[in-house]
């Protein structure tokens, strides 16, 4: 879970997750949403992949990124149980 917290701690990575929540995107499309270099975006995407928050699939010459909601759901369940809000 440490990788997940590290990934979520950065506002750029949270913004990438928000973008992927709307639709699957390739790295170029994601980079177009930010004022930073493509290698920087690639690094952020790598961290998100290590945390298992996104999937990456090669489609032709592009890599398409998809949000993985299962890990986020697990985190929400953990946080709910810690706050007592998950109990009935």
C-alpha positions in Angstrom: 0.0 0.0 0.0 3.0 2.3 0.4 3.3 2.8 -3.3 -0.4 3.8 -3.5 0.0 6.5 -0.9 3.1 7.8 -2.6 1.3 7.9 -5.9 -1.7 9.7 -4.5 0.4 12.3 -2.6 1.3 14.1 -5.8 -1.2 16.6 -7.3 -0.1 15.8 -10.9 -0.7 12.1 -10.4 -4.1 12.8 -8.8 -5.0 15.0 -11.9 -3.9 12.1 -14.2 -6.2 9.8 -12.3 -9.1 12.3 -12.7 -8.4 12.5 -16.5 -8.4 8.7 -16.7 -11.6 8.5 -14.8 -13.3 10.3 -17.7 -11.7 8.2 -20.5 -8.7 6.0 -21.4 -5.9 8.1 -22.8 -2.4 7.7 -24.3 0.6 9.4 -22.9 0.6 12.2 -25.5 -3.1 13.0 -24.7 -2.2 13.1 -21.0 0.9 15.2 -21.5 -1.2 17.7 -23.5 -3.1 18.5 -20.3 0.0 19.6 -18.4 2.7 22.2 -18.8 5.6 19.8 -18.3 7.9 17.6 -20.4 6.8 14.2 -21.7 9.5 12.4 -19.7 8.1 14.0 -16.5 4.6 12.7 -17.4 6.1 9.3 -18.2 7.7 9.2 -14.8 4.3 10.0 -13.1 2.7 7.3 -15.2 5.3 4.8 -14.1 4.7 5.6 -10.5 0.9 5.1 -11.0 1.6 1.8 -12.7 3.9 0.6 -9.9 1.1 1.5 -7.4 -1.3 -0.6 -9.6 -3.6 2.4 -10.1 -3.5 2.3 -13.9 -3.1 -0.3 -16.6 -1.0 0.3 -19.7 -1.7 -1.5 -22.9 0.2 -1.1 -26.2 -2.1 -0.3 -29.1 -0.1 0.2 -32.2 2.6 2.8 -31.6 0.8 4.2 -28.5 0.4 3.0 -24.9 -3.1 3.5 -23.7 -3.6 4.1 -19.9 -6.7 2.9 -18.1 -7.8 3.7 -14.5 -7.9 0.6 -12.3 -10.7 1.2 -9.8 -10.2 -2.0 -7.8 -7.2 -0.6 -5.9 -9.0 2.7 -5.2 -12.0 0.8 -3.9 -9.8 -1.2 -1.6 -8.3 2.1 -0.2 -11.7 3.6 0.3 -12.8 0.4 2.2 -9.7 0.7 4.4 -10.3 4.4 5.1 -13.9 3.7 5.8 -13.1 1.0 8.4 -10.5 3.3 10.1 -13.1 6.1 10.5 -15.8 3.7 11.5 -18.0 4.8 8.6 -17.9 1.3 7.0 -19.7 -0.2 10.0 -23.5 -0.5 10.1 
